[in-house]
Amino acid sequence: MKVNLNSADRLPELIRDLAAASCFVRQLDETSCNVRLIGRRDAEAALVELSFFVAAWARARPGVEATVTR
């Protein structure tokens, strides 16, 4: 799954927080990263879980917008 941010300054923080939440994260460019939830076999459940995590993470940071795509 891919996460896109509107702020390159926040991507390192998001990568760190995702890694701490048991995700494998690889930065793709200045504003996006590829994310795999470790130990999750159900792709649909993983997408929902990641979407909730990223939405909550972004809401806690005024001005940050994030999207999750397959």
Backbone as a printed PyTorch tensor [residue, N CA C, xyz], in Angstrom:
tensor([[[  0.8470,  -1.1660,   0.0000],
         [  0.0000,   0.0000,   0.0000],
         [  0.8940,   1.2310,   0.0000]],

        [[  0.3780,   2.2910,  -0.5360],
         [  1.1500,   3.5190,  -0.6500],
         [  0.4900,   4.6160,   0.1780]],

        [[  1.3140,   5.3650,   0.8930],
         [  0.8400,   6.5200,   1.6580],
         [  1.4640,   7.7660,   1.0440]],

        [[  0.6290,   8.7470,   0.7470],
         [  1.0840,  10.0280,   0.2080],
         [  0.7660,  11.1230,   1.2070]],

        [[  1.7230,  12.0170,   1.4070],
         [  1.5340,  13.1720,   2.2810],
         [  1.6120,  14.4540,   1.4700]],

        [[  1.0360,  15.5060,   1.9860],
         [  1.1610,  16.8140,   1.3560],
         [  2.3790,  17.5700,   1.8910]],

        [[  3.1420,  16.9570,   2.7890],
         [  4.2750,  17.6310,   3.4280],
         [  5.5020,  16.7120,   3.4870]],

        [[  6.5310,  17.0690,   2.7300],
         [  7.7690,  16.2900,   2.7510],
         [  8.4340,  16.3480,   4.1260]],

        [[  8.2310,  17.4330,   4.8570],
         [  8.8500,  17.5830,   6.1770],
         [  8.3490,  16.5490,   7.1810]],

        [[  7.1380,  16.0600,   6.9950],
         [  6.5330,  15.1210,   7.9510],
         [  6.7610,  13.6610,   7.6070]],

        [[  7.2450,  13.3670,   6.3960],
         [  7.3930,  11.9690,   6.0060],
         [  8.3350,  11.1770,   6.9130]],

        [[  9.4970,  11.6980,   7.3110],
         [ 10.3520,  10.9130,   8.2200],
         [  9.6510,  10.5420,   9.5270]],

        [[  8.8350,  11.4490,  10.0520],
         [  8.0900,  11.1820,  11.2810],
         [  7.0590,  10.0700,  11.0520]],

        [[  6.3530,  10.1320,   9.9310],
         [  5.3710,   9.0950,   9.6240],
         [  6.0560,   7.7400,   9.4610]],

        [[  7.1600,   7.6970,   8.7600],
         [  7.8930,   6.4420,   8.5720],
         [  8.3080,   5.8680,   9.9250]],

        [[  8.8150,   6.7080,  10.7940],
         [  9.2190,   6.2560,  12.1290],
         [  8.0310,   5.6970,  12.9030]],

        [[  6.9080,   6.3960,  12.8600],
         [  5.7290,   5.9630,  13.6110],
         [  5.1300,   4.6780,  13.0420]],

        [[  5.1380,   4.5350,  11.7340],
         [  4.6610,   3.2900,  11.1240],
         [  5.5630,   2.1170,  11.4830]],

        [[  6.8630,   2.3330,  11.4530],
         [  7.8050,   1.2670,  11.8220],
         [  7.5990,   0.8510,  13.2790]],

        [[  7.3320,   1.8150,  14.1440],
         [  7.0850,   1.5090,  15.5560],
         [  5.7830,   0.7320,  15.7420]],

        [[  4.8730,   0.8350,  14.7530],
         [  3.5880,   0.1370,  14.8130],
         [  3.6400,  -1.1910,  14.0440]],

        [[  4.8390,  -1.7460,  13.9170],
         [  5.0430,  -3.0570,  13.2650],
         [  4.7120,  -3.0590,  11.7800]],

        [[  5.1470,  -2.0200,  11.0890],
         [  4.9960,  -1.9600,   9.6400],
         [  6.3750,  -1.9590,   8.9950]],

        [[  6.4540,  -2.5610,   7.8190],
         [  7.6520,  -2.4640,   7.0040],
         [  7.4200,  -1.2810,   6.0800]],

        [[  8.3210,  -0.2920,   6.1190],
         [  8.1200,   0.9500,   5.3760],
         [  9.3330,   1.2350,   4.4990]],

        [[  9.0450,   1.6150,   3.2510],
         [ 10.1130,   1.9900,   2.3190],
         [  9.7220,   3.3200,   1.6830]],

        [[ 10.5920,   4.3090,   1.8330],
         [ 10.3260,   5.6170,   1.2430],
         [ 10.4330,   5.5110,  -0.2790]],

        [[  9.4660,   6.1160,  -0.9790],
         [  9.4550,   6.0820,  -2.4340],
         [  9.9750,   7.3790,  -3.0380]],

        [[  9.5820,   8.4970,  -2.4670],
         [ 10.0530,   9.8070,  -2.8990],
         [  9.9070,  10.7740,  -1.7280]],

        [[  9.9140,  12.0610,  -1.9990],
         [  9.8850,  13.0510,  -0.9100],
         [  8.5970,  13.0640,  -0.1010]],

        [[  7.5030,  12.6090,  -0.6970],
         [  6.2120,  12.7070,  -0.0080],
         [  5.4420,  11.3930,   0.0750]],

        [[  6.0630,  10.2760,  -0.2910],
         [  5.3170,   9.0210,  -0.2470],
         [  6.1840,   7.8460,   0.1930]],

        [[  5.4990,   6.8240,   0.6960],
         [  6.1790,   5.6110,   1.1190],
         [  5.2930,   4.4030,   0.8490]],

        [[  5.9270,   3.2760,   0.7250],
         [  5.2360,   2.0030,   0.5710],
         [  5.1830,   1.3510,   1.9500]],

        [[  4.0320,   0.7900,   2.3120],
         [  3.8530,   0.2350,   3.6490],
         [  3.2830,  -1.1740,   3.5590]],

        [[  3.8610,  -2.0620,   4.3440],
         [  3.3330,  -3.4200,   4.4880],
         [  3.1740,  -3.6890,   5.9700]],

        [[  1.9940,  -4.1160,   6.3810],
         [  1.7570,  -4.4400,   7.7770],
         [  2.2890,  -5.8410,   8.0440]],

        [[  3.2110,  -5.9440,   8.9490],
         [  3.8530,  -7.2160,   9.2650],
         [  2.8490,  -8.1490,   9.9250]],

        [[  2.7790,  -9.3840,   9.4050],
         [  1.9210, -10.4020,   9.9980],
         [  0.4680, -10.3420,   9.5750]],

        [[  0.0940,  -9.4320,   8.6940],
         [ -1.2970,  -9.3370,   8.2370],
         [ -1.4350, -10.0770,   6.9200]],

        [[ -2.3260, -11.0490,   6.8610],
         [ -2.5420, -11.8070,   5.6250],
         [ -3.7390, -11.3020,   4.8400]],

        [[ -4.7190, -10.7500,   5.5260],
         [ -5.9160, -10.2500,   4.8670],
         [ -5.6440,  -8.8330,   4.3460]],

        [[ -5.5260,  -8.6970,   3.0420],
         [ -5.1720,  -7.4080,   2.4390],
         [ -6.2180,  -6.3350,   2.7140]],

        [[ -7.4800,  -6.7020,   2.6860],
         [ -8.5450,  -5.7210,   2.9260],
         [ -8.4910,  -5.2060,   4.3670]],

        [[ -8.3050,  -6.1000,   5.3240],
         [ -8.1980,  -5.6920,   6.7290],
         [ -6.9580,  -4.8290,   6.9440]],

        [[ -5.8690,  -5.1650,   6.2810],
         [ -4.6400,  -4.3750,   6.4020],
         [ -4.8570,  -2.9720,   5.8580]],

        [[ -5.5690,  -2.8540,   4.7430],
         [ -5.8540,  -1.5450,   4.1620],
         [ -6.7000,  -0.7030,   5.1130]],

        [[ -7.7060,  -1.2940,   5.7090],
         [ -8.5590,  -0.5730,   6.6600],
         [ -7.7410,  -0.1310,   7.8750]],

        [[ -6.9370,  -1.0400,   8.4200],
         [ -6.1280,  -0.7160,   9.5960],
         [ -5.1490,   0.4190,   9.2940]],

        [[ -4.4620,   0.3190,   8.1630],
         [ -3.5080,   1.3630,   7.8030],
         [ -4.2230,   2.6860,   7.5570]],

        [[ -5.3630,   2.6490,   6.9100],
         [ -6.1110,   3.8770,   6.6380],
         [ -6.5220,   4.5840,   7.9270]],

        [[ -6.9940,   3.8160,   8.9070],
         [ -7.3550,   4.4140,  10.2000],
         [ -6.1290,   5.0030,  10.9000]],

        [[ -5.0240,   4.2710,  10.8990],
         [ -3.8030,   4.7420,  11.5420],
         [ -3.3420,   6.0590,  10.9070]],

        [[ -3.2640,   6.0780,   9.5820],
         [ -2.7660,   7.2630,   8.8830],
         [ -3.7170,   8.4440,   9.0500]],

        [[ -5.0190,   8.1990,   9.0250],
         [ -5.9810,   9.2840,   9.2210],
         [ -5.8410,   9.9030,  10.6130]],

        [[ -5.7130,   9.0690,  11.6250],
         [ -5.5440,   9.5780,  12.9940],
         [ -4.2210,  10.3130,  13.1310]],

        [[ -3.1830,   9.7730,  12.5310],
         [ -1.8600,  10.3960,  12.5780],
         [ -1.9240,  11.7860,  11.9530]],

        [[ -2.5500,  11.9020,  10.7920],
         [ -2.6310,  13.1890,  10.0970],
         [ -3.4950,  14.1910,  10.8610]],

        [[ -4.6230,  13.7250,  11.4370],
         [ -5.4970,  14.6360,  12.2100],
         [ -4.7740,  15.2560,  13.3850]],

        [[ -3.8060,  14.5640,  13.9450],
         [ -3.0580,  15.0810,  15.0960],
         [ -2.0000,  16.1050,  14.6850]],

        [[ -1.8600,  16.3480,  13.3830],
         [ -0.8590,  17.2790,  12.8720],
         [ -1.5570,  18.2790,  11.9570]],

        [[ -1.9010,  19.4470,  12.4920],
         [ -2.6320,  20.4400,  11.7010],
         [ -1.9420,  20.7330,  10.3640]],

        [[ -2.7560,  20.7520,   9.3120],
         [ -2.2480,  21.0650,   7.9900],
         [ -1.7430,  19.8700,   7.1970]],

        [[ -1.6050,  18.7270,   7.8610],
         [ -1.1120,  17.5350,   7.1670],
         [ -2.2850,  16.7720,   6.5760]],

        [[ -2.1490,  16.4350,   5.3030],
         [ -3.1320,  15.5970,   4.6250],
         [ -2.4320,  14.3430,   4.1430]],

        [[ -3.1160,  13.2030,   4.2770],
         [ -2.5240,  11.9310,   3.8770],
         [ -3.5610,  11.0720,   3.1860]],

        [[ -3.1080,  10.3170,   2.1920],
         [ -3.9890,   9.3720,   1.5110],
         [ -3.3010,   8.0070,   1.4670]],

        [[ -4.1290,   6.9760,   1.5300],
         [ -3.6390,   5.5990,   1.4360],
         [ -4.2560,   4.9670,   0.1960]],

        [[ -3.4210,   4.3650,  -0.6340],
         [ -3.9010,   3.6750,  -1.8270],
         [ -3.2560,   2.3010,  -1.8960]],

        [[ -3.8730,   1.4400,  -2.6890],
         [ -3.2970,   0.1150,  -2.8790],
         [ -2.1280,   0.2640,  -3.7520]]])
